[in-house]
Amino acid sequence: MLEHLKAIRGDVADVRRDVRDIKTRLVSLENQVVQMHKSVAFIHEDLAGVNVRLDGLGDRVERIERRLSLRESV
């Protein structure tokens, strides 16, 4: 009976180590996901800035075209 309990205790210790390892790996994955979300947010912010600049350039081109009579006034 004592041998069985020792074997069970060893198995439980193995399971605890495995669970600890899985928890460590899960935390690492969670941190990586957070970093990816931050990267995506920065990309969206950069794209928004580019869109604002493109809109401004489009407006400038339209004004230049009107001044040079390349486009009819609307």
N, C-alpha and C positions, 0 to 999 in steps of 0.2 A: 504494500500500500504506500509506503514512504517513497519508494522509487517512482511510483506513478505521480505522486504529488510533486516530486522534484522535476520530473519530466514536464509536468504542466507548468510549473513555475518557470522553467527554461523557455517553454513555448510562449508564455505570457510576456517574458522579458523580450523575446524576439519580436513579438507583435508590438510592444511598446516602442522598441527602436524603429521599427518600420513606420509606425504612426508618426513618431517624431520626425523622421526623415521626410515623410509625405507632407507634414505641416510646414517644414522648412522650405520644401520645394514649392508648395502652394503659395506661401508668402512671397517667394521670389517671383512667381508667375504674376501674382497680383500687382507687385511693384512694376513689373514690365508692362502690364496692361495700363497702369496709371501713366507711365511715361509715354506710351503710345498715344493715349488720349490727349496728353499735353502737346505732343508733337502735331497731332491732327489739328488741335485748336490753334496752334501757331501757324500752321499752313493756311487754315481758313482766314486767320487775321491777315496774313500776307496777301492772300488772294483778294480780300476785300480792299486792301490798300491799292493793289494793282488795278482793280476795277474802277476805283475812284479816280486814279490817275488817267486811265484810258478814257473815262467819261470827260474829264477836263480837256484832254487832248482832242477828243472829238468835237467838243464845243469850240476850241480854238481853231481847228481846221475849218469848221463851218463859218466862223467869223472871217477867216482869211479868204475863203472862197467867195463870200458875199462882197468883201471889199474889192476883190479882183474881178468881180462880176463873172465868176465861174459858176455861180449858183444863183438862182432867182430868189429874191426875198420871199419869205413865207409869212 
